[in-house]
Amino acid sequence: MRGWKHTILGTVAAAALAVTSSAAFSQAKPEKLVIMSHAVHKSAVTGEKGGDSSADWQKRNGVAVEWLTFGVEAVHERVYREASLASGTVDIAFILERYSGPQVARLFEDLGEYQKRDGIEDFEEISAGMRTAHTHKGKLIAIPFRHATHGLLYNQVYFTERGVAAPPKTMEALLELAEKMQYTRSDGTLVHGFITSFDDPSGVVDLMRAFGGDFITSDYRFVADSPGSLKVVHLLRNFFQKGILPKNVFTFKTEEVITMMQQGRAAMTNQPFGRYFNYNDAKQSKFPGEFKVTTIPASGGGIAPAKTSVWGMAIPANSKNKQLAWTLIKELSSKKATIAQAINGNGPVRISAYKDEGVRKLVPYADDEAAVLQGARSTVPGFENTQKAMDFFMEEIQQAMLGTKTPEQAMADLKKRVEPLLPK
């Protein structure tokens, strides 16, 4: 992710001189609206199972929709470059909260003002955490469209073998179970009780939040040295030394976690609910149909505020078709459209979509994912140095787990490294 940052910083600096956000005004109707996004957004809107949720809007307005799709990093590089021009060609841009922040707020319209004038249906149904993820300097720069939220995924075969009747209801019970699930099967397979990805802080932050801790709060306060956070650093150190976490866990990215779970080399993990389908894939998994997913429990019970990633729809301030773009965002954000997009495979940002029978047939974990959404929030709030801060976090966590620093010293050093990066 490091490459995208330099491009974005350069375009944002240029934008300070080139772009000024303005309110919507009457505009001549164009032949088309241009949307820049990842391919997954296009398929969510135009897929066959749920139908094209932009089709009625195109027919009513006599305006076509053109999709320009790129990879995750590439779409942000291009969006911010386009948005920094004096006059742009992109009317709606999909942005991920991790690549956003106060430093790019000036490039986009304040959609809160549009919402006041011509509001989205039942907008408050979209959780505050998702809306906050795209709110910077008091501006709502993107309307939540898609989420990927963490749950607790586990191998039911292994639970049965170890005499575990049900998933844990508290974080304390989950940690005890992780030790119990560390065993060697009759076929010689060494099973690790719990694994998580280490390519970013999300897996660790889930555990911290379960104990009331965190890394960086939504108002940019460093709290990784709080009691709840330190408790988890001690636990990770202990798990690593006991072998509950694999010795090569520091190299684990999402792909490695998926592979270990599919091959049966781990019993539990915290990853997006949608990984349920990867783990149960008959072509790739040794345990198709045997993986379950539920909410991540909090200390003492209840649901922990799990990590979520949120893609949102933004209107570049230099678009020539702002008001028309807003009407399409309204259309795509409606309850009807959200259900159609969910059937097309989208992570719906509305709780009501999980009650639809068509969605429920496709998503067996609908109730659990809906339950966690209200409290879910981004791993870290977006800001100019997000990636650097996350890299520092993983470096210091590793030092604590290896024993080269105490957890307290590692978090104290992390504080010294991260606080100067945070927005004032």
C-alpha positions as CSV (number, residue, x, y, z in Angstrom):
1,M,0.0,0.0,0.0
2,R,3.0,2.3,0.3
3,G,3.1,3.3,-3.4
4,W,-0.4,5.0,-3.5
5,K,0.4,7.4,-0.7
6,H,3.0,9.5,-2.5
7,T,0.7,10.0,-5.4
8,I,-2.2,11.0,-3.2
9,L,-0.2,13.5,-1.2
10,G,1.0,15.2,-4.4
11,T,-2.4,15.5,-5.9
12,V,-3.9,16.8,-2.6
13,A,-1.3,19.5,-2.4
14,A,-2.1,20.6,-5.9
15,A,-5.8,20.5,-5.2
16,A,-5.4,23.2,-2.5
17,L,-4.8,25.7,-5.3
18,A,-7.0,24.1,-8.0
19,V,-10.3,23.1,-6.3
20,T,-12.9,24.8,-4.3
21,S,-16.0,22.9,-3.1
22,S,-19.3,24.4,-4.0
23,A,-23.0,23.7,-3.5
24,A,-25.0,22.0,-6.2
25,F,-26.5,24.1,-8.9
26,S,-28.6,23.7,-12.0
27,Q,-26.7,21.8,-14.7
28,A,-27.4,20.7,-18.3
29,K,-28.2,17.1,-18.5
30,P,-25.2,15.1,-19.8
31,E,-25.4,12.0,-22.0
32,K,-23.7,9.9,-19.2
33,L,-22.5,9.9,-15.7
34,V,-19.0,8.5,-15.1
35,I,-18.3,6.3,-12.1
36,M,-14.8,5.4,-11.0
37,S,-14.7,2.3,-8.7
38,H,-13.4,-1.1,-8.1
39,A,-14.9,-3.8,-10.3
40,V,-16.7,-5.3,-7.3
41,H,-18.9,-2.2,-7.0
42,K,-19.9,-2.4,-10.6
43,S,-20.9,-6.1,-10.2
44,A,-22.9,-5.2,-7.0
45,V,-24.9,-2.6,-8.9
46,T,-25.3,-4.3,-12.2
47,G,-25.3,-8.1,-11.3
48,E,-27.7,-10.6,-12.8
49,K,-29.0,-12.2,-9.6
50,G,-30.4,-9.0,-8.0
51,G,-30.6,-7.0,-11.3
52,D,-29.2,-3.6,-12.2
53,S,-30.2,-1.2,-9.4
54,S,-29.2,1.8,-11.7
55,A,-31.4,0.7,-14.6
56,D,-34.6,2.6,-13.5
57,W,-32.6,5.7,-12.8
58,Q,-31.0,5.6,-16.2
59,K,-34.4,5.1,-17.9
60,R,-36.1,8.0,-15.9
61,N,-33.3,10.4,-16.6
62,G,-32.3,9.4,-20.1
63,V,-28.7,9.3,-18.9
64,A,-26.3,6.4,-19.3
65,V,-23.8,5.2,-16.7
66,E,-20.2,4.6,-17.6
67,W,-18.0,2.5,-15.2
68,L,-14.3,2.9,-15.0
69,T,-12.9,0.2,-12.7
70,F,-9.4,-0.4,-11.3
71,G,-7.7,-2.2,-8.4
72,V,-8.0,-0.9,-4.8
73,E,-4.8,1.2,-4.8
74,A,-5.1,2.2,-8.5
75,V,-8.7,3.5,-8.1
76,H,-7.6,5.8,-5.3
77,E,-4.6,7.1,-7.2
78,R,-6.8,7.9,-10.2
79,V,-9.7,9.3,-8.2
80,Y,-7.5,11.8,-6.2
81,R,-5.6,12.8,-9.4
82,E,-8.9,13.4,-11.2
83,A,-10.4,15.3,-8.3
84,S,-7.4,17.6,-8.1
85,L,-7.9,19.0,-11.6
86,A,-9.7,22.3,-12.2
87,S,-12.4,20.5,-14.1
88,G,-13.0,16.8,-13.8
89,T,-14.6,14.0,-15.8
90,V,-15.6,11.7,-12.9
91,D,-19.0,12.2,-11.3
92,I,-19.1,9.6,-8.6
93,A,-16.0,8.0,-7.0
94,F,-16.0,5.0,-4.7
95,I,-13.4,5.4,-1.9
96,L,-12.3,3.2,0.9
97,E,-12.1,4.8,4.4
98,R,-8.5,3.6,4.9
99,Y,-7.4,5.7,1.9
100,S,-9.4,8.7,3.0
101,G,-8.9,11.4,5.7
102,P,-8.9,15.1,6.4
103,Q,-6.2,15.7,3.9
104,V,-8.5,14.9,1.0
105,A,-11.8,16.4,2.3
106,R,-11.4,19.5,0.1
107,L,-11.5,17.4,-3.0
108,F,-15.1,16.3,-2.5
109,E,-18.6,17.7,-2.0
110,D,-20.1,17.8,1.5
111,L,-22.8,15.3,1.1
112,G,-24.3,16.2,4.4
113,E,-25.6,19.4,2.8
114,Y,-27.1,17.4,-0.1
115,Q,-28.7,15.1,2.5
116,K,-30.3,18.1,4.2
117,R,-31.8,19.4,1.0
118,D,-32.8,16.1,-0.7
119,G,-32.3,13.2,1.7
120,I,-31.6,9.5,1.3
121,E,-34.4,7.2,2.4
122,D,-34.1,6.4,6.2
123,F,-30.5,7.5,6.2
124,E,-30.1,7.0,10.0
125,E,-30.4,3.2,9.4
126,I,-26.9,3.3,8.1
127,S,-24.8,2.9,11.3
128,A,-23.0,5.9,12.8
129,G,-19.7,4.1,12.6
130,M,-20.0,3.7,8.9
131,R,-21.0,7.3,8.4
132,T,-18.2,8.5,10.7
133,A,-15.7,6.6,8.6
134,H,-16.2,9.0,5.8
135,T,-16.7,12.2,7.8
136,H,-13.7,14.6,7.9
137,K,-13.4,18.2,9.1
138,G,-17.2,18.1,9.7
139,K,-17.9,17.0,6.1
140,L,-19.6,13.8,5.0
141,I,-17.5,13.1,1.9
142,A,-18.9,9.7,1.0
143,I,-22.2,7.8,1.5
144,P,-21.5,4.2,2.8
145,F,-22.1,1.6,0.1
146,R,-20.3,-1.6,1.0
147,H,-18.7,-3.1,4.1
148,A,-16.5,-6.0,5.1
149,T,-16.9,-6.7,8.8
150,H,-15.1,-9.2,11.0
151,G,-16.7,-12.2,12.7
152,L,-15.4,-15.3,14.5
153,L,-15.0,-18.2,12.0
154,Y,-14.4,-21.7,13.4
155,N,-14.1,-25.3,12.2
156,Q,-17.1,-27.3,13.6
157,V,-15.3,-30.6,13.1
158,Y,-12.5,-29.5,15.5
159,F,-15.0,-28.2,18.0
160,T,-16.7,-31.6,18.0
161,E,-13.4,-33.5,18.3
162,R,-12.5,-31.4,21.4
163,G,-15.9,-31.7,23.0
164,V,-16.9,-28.1,22.4
165,A,-20.7,-27.7,22.1
166,A,-20.9,-24.1,21.0
167,P,-18.8,-21.0,20.1
168,P,-17.6,-18.9,23.1
169,K,-19.8,-16.2,24.5
170,T,-17.1,-14.1,26.1
171,M,-13.6,-13.1,25.0
172,E,-12.2,-14.8,28.1
173,A,-13.9,-18.0,27.0
174,L,-12.5,-17.6,23.5
175,L,-9.0,-17.3,24.8
176,E,-9.3,-20.3,27.0
177,L,-10.8,-22.2,24.0
178,A,-7.8,-21.2,21.8
179,E,-5.5,-23.1,24.2
180,K,-7.8,-26.1,24.3
181,M,-8.0,-26.2,20.5
182,Q,-4.2,-26.4,20.3
183,Y,-3.7,-30.2,19.6
184,T,-2.5,-32.8,17.2
185,R,-5.1,-34.8,15.3
186,S,-5.0,-38.5,14.8
187,D,-3.8,-38.0,11.3
188,G,-0.8,-36.0,12.6
189,T,-2.2,-32.5,11.7
190,L,-1.0,-29.9,14.2
191,V,-4.0,-27.6,14.8
192,H,-3.4,-24.1,16.1
193,G,-6.1,-22.9,18.3
194,F,-6.4,-19.4,16.9
195,I,-4.8,-17.4,14.1
196,T,-5.2,-13.9,12.8
197,S,-3.6,-11.9,10.0
198,F,-0.6,-9.7,10.7
199,D,-0.5,-7.6,7.5
200,D,-2.4,-4.8,9.3
201,P,-3.6,-4.1,12.8
202,S,-7.3,-5.2,12.2
203,G,-7.0,-8.7,13.7
204,V,-5.2,-7.5,16.9
205,V,-7.4,-4.4,17.3
206,D,-10.5,-6.7,17.3
207,L,-9.1,-8.3,20.4
208,M,-8.2,-5.0,22.0
209,R,-11.7,-3.6,21.5
210,A,-13.2,-6.7,23.1
211,F,-11.4,-5.6,26.3
212,G,-12.3,-1.9,26.0
213,G,-9.0,-1.0,24.3
214,D,-8.1,0.3,20.9
215,F,-5.3,1.7,18.8
216,I,-6.4,5.1,17.5
217,T,-9.8,6.5,18.4
218,S,-12.1,8.2,15.8
219,D,-11.0,11.5,17.2
220,Y,-7.3,10.6,16.7
221,R,-6.2,9.8,20.2
222,F,-3.6,7.1,20.7
223,V,-4.9,4.5,23.2
224,A,-2.8,1.4,22.5
225,D,-1.2,1.8,25.9
226,S,-4.6,1.6,27.7
227,P,-5.2,-1.4,30.1
228,G,-7.4,-3.2,27.7
229,S,-4.9,-2.9,24.9
230,L,-2.0,-3.9,27.0
231,K,-3.8,-7.0,28.2
232,V,-4.1,-8.2,24.6
233,V,-0.4,-7.5,23.9
234,H,0.5,-9.7,26.9
235,L,-1.9,-12.4,25.6
236,L,-0.4,-12.4,22.1
237,R,3.1,-12.7,23.6
238,N,1.9,-15.6,25.7
239,F,0.1,-17.3,22.8
240,F,3.2,-16.9,20.6
241,Q,5.5,-18.4,23.2
242,K,3.1,-21.3,23.7
243,G,2.8,-22.0,20.0
244,I,-0.9,-21.3,19.9
245,L,0.0,-18.7,17.3
246,P,2.3,-20.2,14.6
247,K,6.0,-19.1,14.6
248,N,5.6,-17.6,11.1
249,V,2.5,-15.6,12.1
250,F,4.3,-12.3,11.5
251,T,4.2,-13.0,7.8
252,F,0.5,-13.9,7.7
253,K,-1.6,-12.0,5.3
254,T,-5.2,-12.7,4.4
255,E,-4.3,-15.3,1.9
256,E,-2.2,-17.3,4.5
257,V,-5.1,-17.2,7.0
258,I,-7.5,-18.5,4.4
259,T,-5.2,-21.3,3.3
260,M,-4.5,-22.4,6.9
261,M,-8.2,-22.5,7.7
262,Q,-9.1,-24.4,4.5
263,Q,-6.3,-26.9,5.1
264,G,-7.4,-27.5,8.7
265,R,-4.2,-26.2,10.3
266,A,-6.1,-23.7,12.5
267,A,-9.4,-23.9,14.4
268,M,-10.5,-20.3,14.7
269,T,-9.8,-16.9,13.3
270,N,-11.3,-13.4,13.1
271,Q,-11.9,-12.3,9.5
272,P,-14.7,-10.9,7.4
273,F,-18.0,-12.8,7.6
274,G,-17.9,-13.4,3.9
275,R,-14.8,-15.7,4.3
276,Y,-17.5,-18.3,5.3
277,F,-17.8,-19.0,1.6
278,N,-14.1,-19.3,1.0
279,Y,-13.7,-21.7,3.9
280,N,-16.6,-23.9,2.8
281,D,-15.6,-24.0,-0.9
282,A,-15.7,-27.6,-1.9
283,K,-13.0,-27.1,-4.5
284,Q,-10.5,-25.6,-2.1
285,S,-11.4,-26.6,1.5
286,K,-10.7,-29.9,3.2
287,F,-13.8,-29.2,5.4
288,P,-16.6,-27.9,3.0
289,G,-19.8,-27.2,4.9
290,E,-18.1,-27.5,8.3
291,F,-17.1,-23.9,8.9
292,K,-19.4,-21.6,10.9
293,V,-19.3,-17.9,11.7
294,T,-20.6,-15.9,14.6
295,T,-19.9,-12.5,16.3
296,I,-16.7,-11.8,18.1
297,P,-17.5,-11.8,21.8
298,A,-16.6,-9.0,24.2
299,S,-15.1,-9.4,27.6
300,G,-17.8,-10.5,30.0
301,G,-20.3,-11.1,27.2
302,G,-22.0,-9.3,24.4
303,I,-20.7,-8.4,21.0
304,A,-17.2,-6.8,20.6
305,P,-17.0,-3.7,18.3
306,A,-15.4,-5.5,15.4
307,K,-13.4,-4.1,12.5
308,T,-15.3,-3.0,9.4
309,S,-14.0,-1.6,6.1
310,V,-16.4,0.8,4.4
311,W,-16.5,1.8,0.8
312,G,-18.4,5.0,0.1
313,M,-19.8,7.0,-2.9
314,A,-18.3,10.5,-3.2
315,I,-18.9,13.4,-5.6
316,P,-15.7,15.1,-6.7
317,A,-15.9,18.9,-6.1
318,N,-14.9,19.4,-9.7
319,S,-17.7,17.3,-11.2
320,K,-19.9,19.1,-13.8
321,N,-22.9,17.0,-12.8
322,K,-23.1,17.2,-9.0
323,Q,-26.8,17.3,-8.5
324,L,-27.5,14.6,-11.0
325,A,-24.8,12.5,-9.4
326,W,-26.5,12.9,-6.0
327,T,-29.8,11.6,-7.4
328,L,-28.0,8.4,-8.5
329,I,-26.3,8.0,-5.1
330,K,-29.8,8.4,-3.6
331,E,-31.1,5.7,-5.9
332,L,-28.3,3.3,-5.2
333,S,-28.6,3.9,-1.4
334,S,-32.4,3.1,-1.2
335,K,-33.6,0.1,0.7
336,K,-34.7,-1.6,-2.6
337,A,-31.4,-1.1,-4.2
338,T,-29.5,-2.2,-1.2
339,I,-31.3,-5.5,-1.2
340,A,-30.7,-6.0,-4.9
341,Q,-27.0,-5.2,-4.4
342,A,-26.8,-7.7,-1.5
343,I,-28.2,-10.4,-3.7
344,N,-25.5,-9.5,-6.2
345,G,-22.9,-10.2,-3.4
346,N,-22.5,-6.8,-1.8
347,G,-22.0,-6.3,1.9
348,P,-25.2,-4.3,2.7
349,V,-24.9,-1.2,4.8
350,R,-28.5,-1.3,5.9
351,I,-29.7,-3.6,8.7
352,S,-33.1,-4.0,7.0
353,A,-31.5,-5.8,4.0
354,Y,-30.6,-8.7,6.2
355,K,-34.3,-9.3,6.8
356,D,-35.1,-9.8,3.2
357,E,-35.8,-13.5,2.4
358,G,-33.8,-13.4,-0.8
359,V,-30.7,-12.1,1.1
360,R,-31.2,-14.6,3.9
361,K,-31.2,-17.6,1.5
362,L,-27.8,-16.5,0.3
363,V,-26.3,-15.4,3.6
364,P,-26.9,-18.0,6.4
365,Y,-25.1,-15.7,9.0
366,A,-27.4,-12.7,8.2
367,D,-28.6,-12.2,11.8
368,D,-25.1,-12.3,13.3
369,E,-23.6,-9.9,10.8
370,A,-26.6,-7.5,11.2
371,A,-26.1,-7.6,15.0
372,V,-22.4,-6.6,14.8
373,L,-22.9,-3.8,12.3
374,Q,-24.2,-1.2,14.7
375,G,-21.0,-1.3,16.8
376,A,-18.5,-2.0,14.1
377,R,-16.0,0.6,13.2
378,S,-12.8,1.1,11.1
379,T,-9.5,-0.3,12.3
380,V,-8.1,3.2,12.3
381,P,-9.6,6.5,11.1
382,G,-8.3,7.8,7.8
383,F,-5.6,10.4,7.9
384,E,-2.5,11.3,5.9
385,N,-0.1,8.9,7.7
386,T,-2.5,6.0,8.2
387,Q,-0.2,3.4,6.6
388,K,2.9,4.6,8.5
389,A,1.0,4.4,11.8
390,M,-0.2,0.9,11.0
391,D,3.2,-0.3,10.1
392,F,4.6,1.1,13.3
393,F,1.9,-0.8,15.2
394,M,2.8,-4.1,13.7
395,E,6.5,-3.6,14.3
396,E,6.0,-2.9,18.0
397,I,3.5,-5.7,18.5
398,Q,6.1,-8.1,16.9
399,Q,8.8,-6.8,19.2
400,A,6.6,-7.5,22.3
401,M,5.7,-11.0,21.1
402,L,9.3,-11.9,20.4
403,G,10.3,-10.8,23.8
404,T,12.8,-8.1,22.7
405,K,10.6,-5.5,24.5
406,T,8.0,-5.8,27.3
407,P,4.5,-5.0,26.2
408,E,4.6,-1.8,28.2
409,Q,7.8,-0.6,26.5
410,A,6.6,-1.6,23.1
411,M,3.4,0.4,23.5
412,A,5.3,3.4,25.0
413,D,7.6,3.4,22.0
414,L,4.7,3.1,19.7
415,K,3.1,6.1,21.3
416,K,6.3,8.1,20.6
417,R,6.2,7.1,17.0
418,V,2.5,7.5,16.2
419,E,1.4,10.6,18.1
420,P,3.5,13.0,16.0
421,L,1.7,11.6,12.9
422,L,-1.8,12.2,14.1
423,P,-4.0,15.1,12.9
424,K,-4.1,17.9,15.5
